[in-house]
């Protein structure tokens, strides 16, 4: 009898161990609360000698209703990280002094953003600058005795009087406050203004010997004028400024070569459209015509650094759904990929001799973490584990999917399978569209995509489709510009043929389809519900359903001219034909509308138009306005509301589950 009981007990124990989800291996679905526990790395800065790394950690602070950022330090060889700043405000943009003994950073702990200093060996930070308008960025001088920084012009006495007397009227496109270049002595705190506000400076770099500064400037601070920036040089001794590169389109982010003879910069190579490639160009400091050295790369480049001897340039570039580090000869040629694997790399920082590199890496199953490697031999070593709680969460598997569009074009996107996915079962499908036309869904780690809790959806049994339709970035200029004058045309068909593909594959239930998106994706969602009744629920975030009226309301009307070939009075038909409001009588899909009250990019009036159109046509609609919020919802408490409302909305209309009180 005793032997029988022992046998039964052992059998039961073994059976329990074989049941998935029990004991130590049990994982639970992602909740909305989990989303806001994630810590993110915002910046990485390797010390000049390569021995230590500074990095910025961001986390939601619900008590202050903001995102707090602090600076941490960790040895490149590994070890326990040290928290350098603990202030409740934002501490960010850390930069080592050239000798590695001091760290300068930006902080708003005293109200306006200023430059602060702290010993790299720890201690209390102290404020260096006292700018009346706040500092936006800075760079140490090569000798480490001075810091150059950007700050807007301070108000004049007359402007201060008008504000005090409440006579401070606003004249549109007048009285801009330009970003000026300033210089501060680290020891004496003596400040010198280098430029006088004739233009708006957006980026700059010191010459290797410290006698000159190269900078990029645009006519005004307006967003559209960033597409009309030129390069200048200023001599710190004489105070004279000369123009180095002048041509149409943006020329920005100048970087001096190690020998001080050349300057590399980011450029659209004379083009002005918002969707064309950006390249690395070089120009002699003595003057001459710029040379495009990355013309063989059919993509947009944003980050680069000169190699130690000036023979090559390293840059971060997209490869469809990944981002990788490349090297290219400084004289031009074919880029060579350095990193490998299906990852999204970013935040590269090199030691002075380029023997070490620090960076971040992430994938759909791995949160963004800090890594280091010897260089140029690349062998990543992980240094941080910021989000160990992820190990307890059941994530939907992310896979790459391909399909053909209506005209035979090859399409690509991501599919997040529901947790516990079983082949042969059909699942409700939620299509999430990316925010801007030239955005791209990539292999990064995301529990949510803007307002949409994709991994929470996956845990509740949804499949999530993330398409990259024509117009998306990372697939070359021809693909990126293929939605020119055709928003809601073939880009919409690309999305719908992707949905059809997933239905054909037996993954998606054709009777339980939802669609959602923010900004341009909000436009596309509003367009979709006027073109088909197949979607049983939709969510429009900060969308522009009326392209005609949007042109006169947004702060970037030039963006619309670039995509539609001109202003609406010249291209009326294309604006109207591609606006959801002029097809609103066809809409039947229950729609959630979410919008920030202070959105200047896509003003609230666009959401009001859509709401009135749907309400007038008796379509179930819920309209939620978020106070104080610009184009993106920034406050964690309101972000949580946005996410929860989306979850409840699709559960109600696709699964028949009412909101949990």
C-alpha positions as CSV (number, residue, x, y, z in Angstrom):
1,X,0.0,0.0,0.0
2,X,2.8,2.4,1.0
3,X,4.6,1.6,-2.3
4,X,1.4,2.4,-4.2
5,X,1.0,5.8,-2.5
6,X,4.6,6.7,-3.3
7,X,4.2,5.7,-6.9
8,X,1.0,7.8,-7.2
9,X,2.7,10.8,-5.6
10,X,5.7,10.7,-7.9
11,X,3.3,10.3,-10.9
12,X,1.3,13.4,-9.8
13,X,4.5,15.5,-9.3
14,X,5.9,14.5,-12.7
15,X,2.5,15.3,-14.3
16,X,2.4,18.7,-12.7
17,X,5.9,19.5,-13.8
18,X,5.0,18.7,-17.4
19,X,2.0,21.1,-17.4
20,X,3.0,24.4,-19.0
21,X,2.6,27.5,-16.9
22,X,2.9,25.9,-13.5
23,X,5.4,26.9,-10.8
24,X,8.6,28.8,-11.7
25,X,8.0,28.7,-15.5
26,X,4.5,30.2,-15.3
27,X,4.1,33.4,-17.3
28,X,1.1,35.7,-17.2
29,X,-0.3,38.0,-19.9
30,X,0.8,41.6,-20.2
31,X,-1.4,44.2,-18.4
32,X,-1.7,47.9,-18.9
33,X,0.1,48.4,-15.6
34,X,3.1,46.4,-17.0
35,X,3.5,48.9,-19.8
36,X,4.3,51.7,-17.5
37,X,6.9,49.8,-15.4
38,X,9.3,49.7,-18.4
39,X,12.5,51.5,-18.1
40,X,14.1,52.9,-21.3
41,X,17.6,54.0,-22.3
42,X,17.5,57.4,-23.9
43,X,21.2,58.3,-24.4
44,X,24.6,56.6,-24.2
45,X,28.0,58.3,-23.7
46,X,31.3,56.4,-23.6
47,X,34.2,58.0,-21.7
48,X,37.1,59.2,-23.8
49,X,39.4,56.4,-22.5
50,X,36.6,53.8,-23.0
51,X,36.6,52.7,-19.3
52,X,33.1,53.9,-18.3
53,X,29.7,54.5,-19.8
54,X,27.1,57.1,-19.0
55,X,23.5,56.4,-19.9
56,X,20.1,58.0,-19.3
57,X,17.3,55.9,-17.9
58,X,13.7,57.0,-18.3
59,X,10.7,55.8,-16.3
60,X,7.1,56.9,-15.7
61,X,6.6,58.8,-12.5
62,X,2.8,58.8,-11.8
63,X,3.2,60.8,-8.6
64,X,4.6,63.8,-10.6
65,X,2.7,62.7,-13.7
66,X,5.8,62.9,-16.0
67,X,8.7,60.8,-17.2
68,X,11.7,61.1,-15.0
69,X,15.2,60.7,-16.5
70,X,18.4,60.1,-14.5
71,X,22.0,59.6,-15.4
72,X,23.8,56.3,-14.6
73,X,27.4,55.2,-14.9
74,X,28.7,51.7,-15.4
75,X,32.2,50.3,-16.1
76,X,32.7,49.1,-19.7
77,X,34.0,45.8,-18.3
78,X,30.8,45.3,-16.4
79,X,29.8,45.6,-12.8
80,X,27.3,47.4,-10.7
81,X,25.9,50.6,-12.1
82,X,26.1,53.9,-10.1
83,X,23.2,56.4,-10.2
84,X,24.9,59.8,-10.9
85,X,21.7,61.9,-10.5
86,X,18.6,61.4,-8.4
87,X,16.6,64.5,-9.0
88,X,12.9,64.3,-9.5
89,X,13.2,66.4,-12.6
90,X,14.8,65.6,-15.9
91,X,18.5,65.0,-16.0
92,X,19.8,64.1,-19.5
93,X,22.3,64.7,-22.3
94,X,25.4,63.7,-20.3
95,X,28.8,64.6,-21.9
96,X,32.2,63.8,-20.6
97,X,34.8,66.6,-20.4
98,X,37.8,65.8,-22.7
99,X,39.9,64.7,-19.8
100,X,37.1,62.5,-18.4
101,X,37.1,64.2,-15.0
102,X,33.8,66.1,-15.3
103,X,30.4,65.4,-16.7
104,X,28.2,68.2,-18.0
105,X,24.5,67.5,-18.5
106,X,21.1,69.2,-19.1
107,X,18.6,69.5,-16.3
108,X,15.3,71.4,-15.6
109,X,15.6,70.9,-11.9
110,X,15.6,74.7,-11.3
111,X,12.8,75.4,-13.8
112,X,14.4,76.3,-17.1
113,X,16.8,73.8,-18.7
114,X,20.4,74.6,-17.9
115,X,23.9,73.0,-18.1
116,X,24.9,71.4,-14.9
117,X,28.3,69.9,-13.9
118,X,29.2,67.0,-11.7
119,X,32.5,65.2,-11.0
120,X,32.7,61.9,-12.9
121,X,33.8,60.4,-9.6
122,X,30.4,61.3,-8.0
123,X,29.4,64.2,-5.7
124,X,26.8,67.0,-5.9
125,X,26.0,68.6,-9.2
126,X,26.0,72.3,-9.6
127,X,24.5,74.6,-12.2
128,X,26.8,76.2,-14.7
129,X,24.6,78.4,-16.9
130,X,21.8,80.8,-16.1
131,X,20.2,81.3,-19.5
132,X,16.9,83.2,-19.3
133,X,15.5,81.2,-22.2
134,X,17.0,77.7,-21.4
135,X,19.7,75.7,-23.1
136,X,18.8,73.1,-25.8
137,X,22.2,71.5,-26.4
138,X,25.9,72.0,-25.8
139,X,29.4,70.8,-26.7
140,X,32.7,70.9,-24.7
141,X,35.6,72.7,-26.3
142,X,38.5,70.3,-27.2
143,X,40.6,71.8,-24.4
144,X,37.8,71.4,-21.9
145,X,37.9,75.0,-20.6
146,X,34.8,76.2,-22.4
147,X,31.4,75.0,-23.4
148,X,29.5,76.2,-26.4
149,X,25.7,76.0,-26.2
150,X,22.5,76.9,-28.0
151,X,19.8,79.0,-26.4
152,X,17.1,81.3,-27.8
153,X,17.5,85.1,-27.7
154,X,16.4,86.5,-24.3
155,X,13.4,88.9,-24.3
156,X,14.2,92.5,-24.7
157,X,13.2,95.1,-22.1
158,X,10.4,96.2,-24.3
159,X,9.1,92.7,-24.7
160,X,9.2,92.2,-20.9
161,X,7.3,95.5,-20.5
162,X,4.6,94.4,-23.0
163,X,4.2,91.1,-21.2
164,X,3.9,92.7,-17.8
165,X,1.3,95.2,-19.1
166,X,-0.5,92.5,-21.0
167,X,0.2,94.1,-24.4
168,X,2.0,91.1,-25.7
169,X,0.2,90.5,-28.9
170,X,1.4,87.8,-31.2
171,X,2.1,88.6,-34.9
172,X,2.3,85.4,-36.9
173,X,5.6,84.8,-38.7
174,X,7.2,87.8,-36.9
175,X,9.4,88.3,-33.9
176,X,10.9,84.9,-33.9
177,X,13.2,83.9,-31.1
178,X,16.2,82.5,-32.8
179,X,18.6,79.9,-31.4
180,X,21.9,81.6,-30.9
181,X,25.4,80.2,-30.2
182,X,26.8,81.1,-26.8
183,X,30.2,80.4,-25.1
184,X,30.7,80.0,-21.4
185,X,34.0,79.7,-19.5
186,X,33.8,76.7,-17.2
187,X,36.0,78.3,-14.5
188,X,34.8,81.9,-14.5
189,X,31.3,81.4,-15.9
190,X,31.8,84.3,-18.2
191,X,29.3,84.2,-21.1
192,X,29.8,85.4,-24.6
193,X,27.2,85.5,-27.3
194,X,28.7,84.4,-30.6
195,X,25.8,84.9,-33.0
196,X,23.2,87.7,-32.9
197,X,20.0,86.0,-34.1
198,X,20.2,86.6,-37.9
199,X,19.2,82.9,-38.2
200,X,18.2,79.9,-36.1
201,X,21.0,77.5,-35.3
202,X,20.0,73.8,-35.1
203,X,23.4,72.0,-34.7
204,X,27.1,72.7,-34.4
205,X,30.6,71.2,-33.8
206,X,34.0,72.5,-32.6
207,X,37.1,72.3,-34.8
208,X,39.7,69.9,-33.5
209,X,42.0,72.8,-32.3
210,X,39.1,74.8,-30.9
211,X,39.5,77.9,-33.0
212,X,36.4,77.6,-35.1
213,X,32.8,76.3,-34.8
214,X,30.9,74.9,-37.7
215,X,27.1,75.2,-37.4
216,X,23.9,74.6,-39.4
217,X,21.3,77.4,-39.4
218,X,17.9,77.9,-40.9
219,X,15.9,81.2,-41.6
220,X,13.5,80.8,-38.7
221,X,12.6,78.2,-36.0
222,X,9.6,77.0,-38.1
223,X,9.6,73.3,-38.7
224,X,9.4,73.7,-42.4
225,X,12.5,75.9,-42.4
226,X,14.6,73.0,-41.2
227,X,14.3,71.8,-44.8
228,X,16.2,75.0,-45.8
229,X,19.3,75.0,-43.7
230,X,22.9,75.9,-44.6
231,X,26.3,75.4,-43.1
232,X,28.5,78.2,-41.6
233,X,31.9,78.7,-40.0
234,X,32.6,81.2,-37.2
235,X,36.1,82.1,-36.1
236,X,36.2,82.5,-32.3
237,X,39.2,84.9,-32.5
238,X,37.8,87.3,-35.1
239,X,34.1,86.7,-34.5
240,X,33.6,86.5,-38.3
241,X,31.0,84.2,-39.8
242,X,31.3,82.8,-43.4
243,X,28.9,80.5,-45.3
244,X,30.3,77.1,-46.2
245,X,27.4,75.4,-47.9
246,X,24.5,77.2,-49.5
247,X,21.9,75.3,-51.6
248,X,18.3,74.2,-51.5
249,X,17.2,71.6,-48.9
250,X,18.6,70.7,-45.5
251,X,22.3,70.6,-44.7
252,X,22.8,69.9,-41.0
253,X,24.7,68.1,-38.2
254,X,28.3,69.2,-39.2
255,X,31.2,67.2,-38.0
256,X,34.9,68.1,-38.3
257,X,37.4,65.5,-39.6
258,X,40.2,64.6,-37.2
259,X,42.7,66.6,-39.2
260,X,40.4,69.7,-39.3
261,X,40.4,69.9,-43.1
262,X,37.0,68.5,-44.0
263,X,33.5,68.7,-42.6
264,X,30.9,65.9,-43.0
265,X,27.2,66.6,-42.6
266,X,23.7,65.2,-43.2
267,X,22.1,66.5,-46.4
268,X,19.3,65.8,-48.9
269,X,21.9,66.8,-51.5
270,X,20.0,69.8,-52.8
271,X,16.5,68.3,-52.7
272,X,13.7,69.8,-50.7
273,X,10.9,67.2,-50.5
274,X,10.1,65.7,-47.1
275,X,10.3,62.1,-48.3
276,X,13.6,61.9,-50.2
277,X,16.9,60.2,-49.1
278,X,19.3,61.9,-46.7
279,X,23.0,61.3,-47.2
280,X,26.4,61.9,-45.7
281,X,28.2,64.7,-47.6
282,X,31.7,66.2,-47.1
283,X,33.0,69.6,-47.9
284,X,36.5,71.1,-47.6
285,X,36.8,73.7,-44.7
286,X,38.7,75.9,-47.2
287,X,35.5,75.9,-49.4
288,X,34.3,74.1,-52.4
289,X,31.5,71.9,-53.7
290,X,30.0,69.3,-51.3
291,X,30.5,65.6,-52.3
292,X,27.9,63.0,-51.5
293,X,29.8,60.0,-50.2
294,X,26.8,57.7,-49.4
295,X,25.0,58.0,-52.7
296,X,25.1,54.2,-53.1
297,X,23.0,53.8,-50.0
298,X,19.3,54.2,-51.0
299,X,18.1,55.4,-47.6
300,X,18.0,58.1,-45.0
301,X,21.0,58.6,-42.7
302,X,20.7,60.5,-39.4
303,X,23.7,59.5,-37.2
304,X,27.4,59.4,-38.2
305,X,30.9,59.8,-36.7
306,X,34.3,60.2,-38.3
307,X,36.8,57.3,-37.8
308,X,39.9,58.0,-35.8
309,X,42.2,58.8,-38.8
310,X,39.5,60.4,-41.0
311,X,39.7,57.6,-43.6
312,X,36.2,56.3,-43.0
313,X,32.9,57.3,-41.5
314,X,30.7,55.2,-39.3
315,X,26.9,55.6,-39.5
316,X,23.6,54.1,-38.3
317,X,21.4,53.0,-41.2
318,X,18.1,51.1,-41.7
319,X,17.9,47.7,-43.3
320,X,14.1,47.2,-43.7
321,X,13.0,46.1,-40.2
322,X,16.4,46.4,-38.5
323,X,19.0,49.2,-37.8
324,X,22.7,48.5,-38.1
325,X,26.1,50.2,-37.9
326,X,27.9,50.7,-41.2
327,X,31.3,52.0,-42.3
328,X,32.0,53.9,-45.5
329,X,35.2,55.4,-47.0
330,X,35.4,59.1,-46.4
331,X,36.0,59.5,-50.2
332,X,32.8,57.5,-51.0
333,X,32.1,53.9,-51.9
334,X,30.0,51.0,-50.8
335,X,29.0,50.9,-47.2
336,X,30.1,47.8,-45.2
337,X,27.8,46.5,-42.5
338,X,29.5,46.0,-39.1
339,X,26.7,44.7,-36.9
340,X,24.7,41.5,-37.5
341,X,21.5,39.8,-36.4
342,X,17.8,40.6,-36.4
343,X,18.2,43.6,-34.0
344,X,17.6,47.3,-33.7
345,X,20.9,48.9,-32.8
346,X,21.2,52.5,-31.6
347,X,22.9,55.1,-29.4
348,X,26.4,54.4,-30.6
349,X,29.2,56.1,-28.7
350,X,33.0,55.5,-29.3
351,X,36.1,55.9,-27.2
352,X,38.6,58.5,-28.4
353,X,40.8,55.9,-30.1
354,X,37.8,53.9,-31.4
355,X,39.0,50.8,-29.6
356,X,35.7,50.6,-27.7
357,X,32.1,51.2,-28.6
358,X,28.9,51.4,-26.4
359,X,25.4,51.1,-27.8
360,X,21.9,49.8,-27.2
361,X,20.3,46.8,-28.8
362,X,16.8,45.4,-28.8
363,X,14.5,42.9,-30.5
364,X,10.8,42.0,-30.3
365,X,11.6,39.6,-27.4
366,X,14.4,41.5,-25.8
367,X,14.0,45.0,-24.2
368,X,16.5,47.7,-25.0
369,X,19.7,47.2,-23.0
370,X,23.2,48.7,-22.9
371,X,26.0,46.8,-24.6
372,X,29.7,47.3,-25.2
373,X,32.2,45.8,-27.5
374,X,35.8,46.0,-28.6
375,X,36.1,47.8,-32.0
376,X,36.3,47.3,-34.9
377,X,36.1,43.6,-34.0
378,X,32.4,43.5,-33.0
379,X,31.4,41.1,-30.1
380,X,28.6,42.6,-28.0
381,X,28.7,42.2,-24.3
382,X,25.5,43.0,-22.3
383,X,25.9,45.3,-19.4
384,X,22.4,46.1,-18.0
385,X,19.2,44.3,-17.2
386,X,16.8,47.2,-16.7
387,X,13.5,45.2,-17.0
388,X,13.9,41.8,-15.4
389,X,10.1,41.7,-14.9
390,X,9.7,40.9,-18.6
391,X,10.8,37.4,-17.8
392,X,7.4,36.9,-16.1
393,X,5.3,38.0,-19.0
394,X,3.9,36.0,-21.8
395,X,4.5,37.8,-25.1
396,X,3.0,37.3,-28.4
397,X,5.5,36.1,-30.9
398,X,6.5,38.7,-33.6
399,X,7.1,37.3,-37.1
400,X,7.8,38.9,-40.5
401,X,5.1,38.5,-43.1
402,X,5.2,39.2,-46.9
403,X,2.4,39.6,-49.4
404,X,1.6,41.0,-52.8
405,X,-0.4,44.2,-53.2
406,X,-3.0,44.9,-55.9
407,X,-0.4,46.0,-58.5
408,X,2.0,43.2,-57.7
409,X,4.3,45.2,-55.4
410,X,6.0,43.2,-52.7
411,X,4.9,44.2,-49.2
412,X,6.3,43.5,-45.8
413,X,5.1,43.9,-42.2
414,X,5.1,42.4,-38.7
415,X,2.6,40.0,-37.2
416,X,2.2,39.7,-33.4
417,X,0.6,36.3,-32.8
418,X,-1.8,36.0,-29.9
419,X,-0.4,34.4,-26.7
420,X,-1.0,30.7,-26.9
421,X,-1.4,30.8,-30.7
422,X,-2.6,27.6,-32.3
423,X,-2.3,27.1,-36.1
424,X,-5.6,26.5,-37.6
425,X,-7.5,28.7,-35.2
426,X,-8.8,32.1,-36.5
427,X,-8.3,35.1,-34.3
428,X,-9.7,38.6,-34.2
429,X,-7.2,40.8,-36.1
430,X,-6.2,44.4,-35.1
431,X,-4.3,46.4,-37.7
432,X,-2.1,49.1,-36.3
433,X,-0.8,51.6,-38.8
434,X,2.5,53.5,-38.2
435,X,2.3,57.2,-37.2
436,X,3.9,59.1,-40.1
437,X,3.9,58.2,-43.8
438,X,7.7,57.6,-43.8
439,X,7.8,55.7,-40.5
440,X,8.4,51.9,-40.4
441,X,7.6,49.1,-38.0
442,X,10.9,47.5,-37.1
443,X,12.2,44.7,-34.8
444,X,12.2,46.7,-31.7
445,X,10.7,45.8,-28.3
446,X,7.3,47.3,-27.7
447,X,4.5,46.4,-25.3
448,X,2.6,49.3,-26.9
449,X,2.7,51.2,-30.1
450,X,1.9,54.8,-29.3
451,X,-1.6,54.6,-27.9
452,X,-2.1,50.9,-28.7
453,X,-1.3,48.2,-26.2
454,X,-0.2,45.5,-28.7
455,X,1.1,43.0,-26.3
456,X,-1.9,43.4,-24.0
457,X,-4.1,42.8,-27.1
458,X,-2.0,39.6,-27.8
459,X,-2.6,38.4,-24.2
460,X,-6.3,38.8,-24.7
461,X,-6.4,36.7,-27.8
462,X,-5.9,39.1,-30.7
463,X,-3.5,38.9,-33.6
464,X,-1.9,42.3,-34.4
465,X,-0.9,43.3,-37.9
466,X,1.8,46.0,-38.3
467,X,2.1,46.7,-42.1
468,X,4.7,48.8,-43.8
469,X,2.8,50.1,-46.9
470,X,4.3,52.1,-49.7
471,X,5.4,55.4,-48.4
472,X,7.1,53.7,-45.4
473,X,10.8,54.3,-44.7
474,X,13.6,51.8,-44.7
475,X,12.8,50.4,-48.2
476,X,14.4,53.1,-50.4
477,X,13.4,56.4,-52.0
478,X,11.2,54.9,-54.7
479,X,9.1,53.0,-52.1
480,X,9.1,56.0,-49.7
481,X,7.8,58.4,-52.4
482,X,5.3,56.0,-53.9
483,X,2.4,57.6,-52.0
484,X,3.0,61.0,-53.6
485,X,-0.4,62.5,-54.4
486,X,-2.0,59.2,-53.4
487,X,-2.7,59.0,-49.7
488,X,-5.5,56.6,-49.2
489,X,-4.8,55.1,-52.7
490,X,-2.4,52.2,-53.1
491,X,-1.0,52.6,-49.6
492,X,-4.5,51.8,-48.3
493,X,-4.6,48.8,-50.8
494,X,-1.3,47.6,-49.4
495,X,-2.8,47.4,-46.0
496,X,-6.0,45.7,-47.1
497,X,-4.2,43.1,-49.2
498,X,-2.1,42.4,-46.1
499,X,-5.3,41.8,-44.1
500,X,-6.6,39.6,-46.9
501,X,-3.4,37.6,-46.8
502,X,-3.7,36.9,-43.1
503,X,-7.3,35.8,-43.6
504,X,-6.3,33.5,-46.5
505,X,-3.5,32.0,-44.2
506,X,-6.2,31.1,-41.7
507,X,-4.9,33.4,-39.0
508,X,-7.4,36.3,-39.1
509,X,-11.2,36.0,-38.6
510,X,-12.7,38.1,-41.4
511,X,-15.7,38.9,-39.2
512,X,-13.6,40.4,-36.3
513,X,-11.3,43.0,-37.8
514,X,-10.2,46.3,-36.2
515,X,-8.0,49.2,-37.3
516,X,-6.3,52.0,-35.5
517,X,-3.6,54.7,-35.8
518,X,-2.2,58.0,-34.7
519,X,-1.4,61.1,-36.8
520,X,-1.0,60.0,-40.4
521,X,-2.2,56.6,-39.2
522,X,-5.2,58.4,-37.8
523,X,-5.8,59.8,-41.2
524,X,-5.5,56.4,-42.8
525,X,-7.9,54.9,-40.2
526,X,-10.5,57.6,-40.9
527,X,-10.0,56.9,-44.6
528,X,-10.4,53.2,-44.1
529,X,-13.8,53.5,-42.4
530,X,-15.1,55.5,-45.3
531,X,-13.9,52.9,-47.9
532,X,-15.0,49.6,-46.3
533,X,-17.4,48.2,-43.8
534,X,-15.1,45.2,-43.1
535,X,-13.7,46.7,-39.9
536,X,-16.0,46.2,-36.9
537,X,-14.2,48.8,-34.8
538,X,-11.7,51.7,-35.3
539,X,-9.7,54.1,-33.3
540,X,-8.5,57.4,-34.7
541,X,-5.8,59.3,-32.8
542,X,-4.9,62.8,-33.8
543,X,-6.0,62.1,-37.3
544,X,-6.6,64.5,-40.2
545,X,-9.8,63.5,-41.9
546,X,-10.1,66.7,-43.9
547,X,-6.8,67.3,-45.8
548,X,-8.2,70.5,-47.4
549,X,-8.9,72.3,-44.0
550,X,-5.9,70.6,-42.4
551,X,-3.6,72.6,-44.7
552,X,-4.7,75.9,-43.2
553,X,-4.7,74.7,-39.6
554,X,-1.4,72.8,-39.2
555,X,2.1,74.3,-38.4
556,X,3.6,72.3,-41.3
557,X,1.5,73.2,-44.5
558,X,4.7,72.7,-46.5
559,X,4.5,69.1,-45.6
560,X,1.2,68.8,-47.4
561,X,2.6,70.6,-50.4
562,X,5.5,68.2,-50.6
563,X,3.2,65.2,-50.6
564,X,0.3,66.6,-52.7
565,X,2.2,68.7,-55.3
566,X,1.0,72.1,-54.1
567,X,-1.5,73.9,-51.9
568,X,-5.1,72.9,-52.0
569,X,-6.2,75.9,-54.1
570,X,-3.9,74.5,-56.8
571,X,-4.6,70.8,-56.2
572,X,-8.2,71.0,-54.9
573,X,-9.3,67.7,-56.5
574,X,-6.6,65.6,-55.0
575,X,-7.0,67.1,-51.6
576,X,-10.8,66.5,-51.6
577,X,-10.7,63.1,-53.2
578,X,-8.3,61.8,-50.6
579,X,-10.1,63.3,-47.6
580,X,-12.3,61.0,-45.4
581,X,-14.8,63.8,-44.7
582,X,-15.9,63.9,-48.3
583,X,-16.8,60.2,-48.1
584,X,-18.1,60.3,-44.5
585,X,-21.6,59.2,-45.5
586,X,-20.3,55.8,-46.2
587,X,-18.9,55.2,-42.7
588,X,-20.6,52.6,-40.5
589,X,-17.7,51.4,-38.3
590,X,-17.9,52.2,-34.5
591,X,-15.1,54.7,-33.9
592,X,-13.1,55.9,-31.0
593,X,-11.6,59.4,-31.5
594,X,-8.7,60.6,-29.2
595,X,-7.0,63.9,-29.5
596,X,-4.7,66.3,-27.5
597,X,-6.3,69.7,-26.7
598,X,-3.1,71.6,-27.5
599,X,-2.1,69.8,-30.7
600,X,-0.6,72.3,-33.1
601,X,0.6,69.7,-35.6
602,X,-2.9,68.3,-36.1
603,X,-5.3,70.7,-34.4
604,X,-8.3,69.6,-32.4
605,X,-10.7,70.9,-35.1
606,X,-9.8,67.9,-37.3
607,X,-11.2,65.6,-34.6
608,X,-14.3,67.7,-34.2
609,X,-15.0,67.4,-37.9
610,X,-14.8,63.7,-37.8
611,X,-16.9,63.4,-34.7
612,X,-19.7,65.6,-36.2
613,X,-19.6,63.6,-39.4
614,X,-19.9,60.3,-37.7
615,X,-22.5,61.5,-35.2
616,X,-24.6,63.0,-38.0
617,X,-24.5,59.7,-39.9
618,X,-25.6,57.8,-36.7
619,X,-22.3,55.9,-36.5
620,X,-21.4,54.8,-32.9
621,X,-18.7,57.2,-31.8
622,X,-16.8,58.2,-28.7
623,X,-14.8,61.4,-28.7
624,X,-12.1,61.9,-25.9
625,X,-10.1,65.2,-25.6
626,X,-6.9,65.2,-23.5
627,X,-6.2,68.5,-21.8
628,X,-2.7,70.1,-22.0
629,X,-1.5,67.5,-24.5
630,X,0.2,68.3,-27.8
631,X,0.4,66.0,-30.9
632,X,1.5,63.1,-28.7
633,X,0.0,62.4,-25.3
634,X,2.9,63.0,-22.8
635,X,1.5,62.7,-19.3
636,X,1.6,59.1,-17.9
637,X,-1.8,59.3,-16.3
638,X,-3.4,60.4,-19.6
639,X,-1.3,57.9,-21.6
640,X,-2.8,55.2,-19.4
641,X,-6.3,56.4,-20.1
642,X,-5.6,56.4,-23.8
643,X,-4.3,52.8,-23.8
644,X,-7.1,51.5,-21.6
645,X,-9.8,53.1,-23.7
646,X,-8.4,51.5,-26.8
647,X,-8.4,48.1,-25.1
648,X,-12.0,48.5,-23.9
649,X,-13.2,49.8,-27.2
650,X,-12.0,46.8,-29.2
651,X,-13.0,44.3,-26.6
652,X,-16.5,45.8,-26.7
653,X,-17.0,45.7,-30.5
654,X,-14.9,42.7,-31.5
655,X,-15.4,40.4,-28.5
656,X,-18.6,41.6,-26.9
657,X,-16.8,42.3,-23.6
658,X,-17.9,45.4,-21.8
659,X,-15.5,47.7,-19.9
660,X,-14.3,46.3,-16.6
661,X,-15.4,48.7,-13.8
